């Protein structure tokens, strides 16, 4: 399963959680409203407090989402984690990625193109991209499975050439 992937949606395995709207499209729809709220919050309470409040709310949403996906996928191991990557995160070619390692204990992949980041850039709200998208990853994973740990040192959203996802299932 190693190699570079450019996701192609398989309609026979369409994810019922998306209800016809991909994760990428949901973020594109939500982003202008979130950006407007962020700008007002920043004016009212300042950058640091606004980002803290928004991050907390978005992380809470990611926690609920992780639990729902574990139920929907009827499992929360690495096999299901690969499904999340392919069926949710990379749906509609939202991500181009290379899987470096895949086992029962590890999933390592590099994202080399992120249409989420491109979308925020196009919408003129790139400064909020990490809060809106990247900050969701860790709380999503730990609510999906509390033994999953995410190690990531860089993101495209923050200007790096790639996102380095290293997900480890710890013993427990």
Steps between C-alpha positions, in 0.01 A plus 500: 500500500804729487515759230356829391126540498271747336162405638214410267161468664350152482124556503441139607658585836371856541526610860154541657633770737558742215138481388609595151736779607872428526713621789674742263170648381371528859814695597458727196137568594576556869814708457356840404267493802780387733733766359238770558449383856876490553546856379229626737645297787846640428361855511321430827755297697826509303687248288621265772169462684298473176724222366486320836118508512462396135755219540319369805163494318643339187685238705177414683332448163789279388463288815134437425586421139771249598256310720231498229742374236620217726136392542423539131810308387433233765857512623779733603823332399754575231292329231221750569755781522606427142132513400471843665799624303364371171124538541472814712812714500605437138152480348462704178879507462523724807841353580780349302709281725760229517464220752844429646405234754182312575464234769273410791698745717608777262374711216753742356423715200605828344245735349654669198195697387226635726194644335377612843796742515442599138134569575578723798756685291247549219237622749749748647497342845822302507588650838218295655574173317691332780224575749223391262664179376839395636409547867219245455732209423636414845169523694323310221756218522501473877120490517493248215738287706659628826810287431575681172771762515574749224852619437523777241775757468381703202197585289440644157254737666792656689714529186690170502543293184308211657308381805673213678236287672635231731221319682591239760272259686647479847474186710235517762 
